[in-house]
């Protein structure tokens, strides 16, 4: 067992595309680290460099104390689960799981023993004589996991292993992955574009954008204190609502379009940096669950919006609404695969705002609805750099 | 009614062509093999029963031709496959210049057998041939080896020509098969601790098994029917020593006008090749289970 350390790792492909830029990341022994980001952000390149499947252009990768920059994949003692599972089609499940042990020239009886143990851990003992083509997606995924854990590797890499499964199976296998990782207790790097997987699985989550690390922290810290507009928009589903807003010169209020919201002293205390923005523009972020249907209590202000759509999910209502405030679209929500991202957030008035409210409220499309808010729950960002305004 | 009949009506032209140009000649050839058949209209074609077949088993040239065909298969097929697979493995990555080399390996396939057979005849000519000039350079004096007039050297010339012209075909099949192997399968094996040799043994070769079987079956069928290069370079000589079954069949039919005998030879060859192909396909299906 070992830690994984990346220091200033950069990857530039022969066509000049810089996939990863100066990445510093440390995954402690036993830690479950999730790397998340939109398509093309460089997360898979990071994984492949650690596995030794891609050369690194600059920087250092360590597994434990050993620098592995020039070590062949087979000598790194790292196991990997691929998105496509990469099971050997001509081999049985048992042969697939035992392949790495055969390559180590381990005695046959020991291979059989370890294959049976791994199969028992994953609940696949009944399928050992089957070929991969005779298995369902979920079963193949378990075999791929078995092939990785049977080696008892120093570190474990997973490249979007659940993305080929249907939604229900994905939820089930997510728990399975977490259980297995806890059991084997090795440093694990898990790559995904699904932020729910990232939040539920990771001890820590690293958010990557254009090959640059945006923030690396516990899932709750990422959610509560995003360091910039990109992370704020990427982490959370539905995404954080981001508006252009003006701070009054005396810091007493915030203007959202034609609406004015009183700023509490708590809000200023939580974000002392706001004092530099008196009379200036900021980007304000409001989580959908911080827009409430009921009034009174700790809610000191109200935002009024025209309801455009109501999604009843049973346990909650997702209310899509619009206001006359200019909405800032986080780059993460705008991006499509292969498209260049703007560095600065874009703004416009047509974008969707979402509130997550308790069921049972009489909300209808076309209503002018008053959402109660508590400004001390707001997040604030610099409108030029997109960086969170904290101190 | 028309709706029901339409698919069958659309099939009629293809079925007619197949029956006329494939099925009928096979049965007609089998029928001819039982006669002392003459090509001239109105000629008497006496029924011979199994005589042509019995004669084949007593004909020393058939034994020589069978041996030559067998040697041609066991020498040219494995070498073509090995070289084709090697070239495909080297050129499977899109390295600079790989398109040029891919074309270079494949170009002999699209050349004419007659033309390249003549070119090889000139290369291996006893007087003024390039090969004798090369050997002379090493020997330090002029040599005049009669390459195509001696059995083993003539066989070697035919083998070399056939391998050179045939490698591109197996190369292109293997290239497609190698391109079809998911990259993650190879990477997974490398991460699992396999050396490159073991990656080939445990992942690559099993993954292209279908292509290997396909190439083997078609190359063996093609090699068993070797004709043009022998006909153009040695005409089966000297003294029938380089005859193949096909060249001897041709000679019997169109030089000796023994059409019944040639048809019997063709029937036997067809049965052998059919049996071989069936066995290969059976093995392929067993491997796929």
Interface residues (C-beta under 8 A of the other chain):
Chain A: X51 X52 X53 X72 X73 X74 X76 X78 X79 X80 X82 X83 X84 X86 X88 X89 X90 X99 X100 X103 X104 X147 X151
Chain B: X182 X184 X185 X187 X188 X189 X190 X191 X192 X193 X194 X195 X198 X202 X203 X206 X207 X209
